[in-house]
Amino acid sequence: MKYSVILSMALLIFLPFLLSIRNLNSIDSANILEKGVSLIGIIFLTPVFYPEANDNILETVMSKKVSVALIYIIRILASITSQK
């Protein structure tokens, strides 16, 4: 989780330099930053869905009565509340 936060902060800091918002008005530059913020979701949610990359774990999760969505919600809440 610590690396995800560092990577997200670096993305937000360097995004204006990478996409050059120099000649844009405030609305267009805000649109570029909005798209960058949506990329942060990919950075944070990849570790949540990573265990299902293993077919054995995916079969185990799918065989349970508990909804897969509930498992993902629990993982997201656990990653938000963890203090590692």
N, C-alpha and C positions, 0 to 999 in steps of 0.2 A: 504494500500500500504506500510505503514511503517513496518508492521510486515512481509510482504513478503520480503522486502529488508533485514531485520535482519535475517530471517530464511535462506535466500539464502547465506548470508555471513557466517553464522554458518555452513552451509552445505559445502561450499568451504574450510573453515578452518579445519573442522574435518574430511573431507573425506579421506585425506591421512592417518590419524591415524586409521580410521575405517577399511580401506581396506589394510593397511600395505604395503606400496610401498618400503619397505626397500631393498629387494633383487631383485628389478626390474631395468631394464635398463631405459634410459630416454624415449624411445619410448613407452614401456609398461606402465610406470607411466603416460605419457601424455594421453594414451588411457583411463586410469581410470579416470583422471580428465576431459576428454572430456565427458565421460558418466555422470559425476556428473554435469557438466554444462548444459547438456540437461535436467536434472531433474529440474533445475531452471525454465525452461519454464513451467513445470507443476505448480510450485508454483505461478508464475506470471499470468498464464492464467486461473487458476481455478476461481478467482473472476469475470473474464470477462464472463464466460459461466454459472455462478451460477444462475442468475435469471431464466433461462429456466428450472431449476429443478422444478419450480412451473408450473403445467400444464396449469393454467389459463393464465400466462404470455406467455407461449409458444404458446398457441392458438392465443393470441392477436398479437404476433410478426409475426406468420405465416399468419395471415389474411391480412396483409398490403401489398401494392404494392411494397414497398421497399424491396430489397433483404436482406435476413438474413445475408449474408456475409458483406454487407455494414454496417449493425448494429453492427456486431462484430468488424469491422475495426474502426468504430467511438468509440466504447467502449475502444478498445486498445489504440487509440490515446488519448482519454480522461484520461485514467489511467496513460499514460506516462507523459502527460503535467500537471496533477494535482499536486499541491504543498502542499498537506495536511500533 
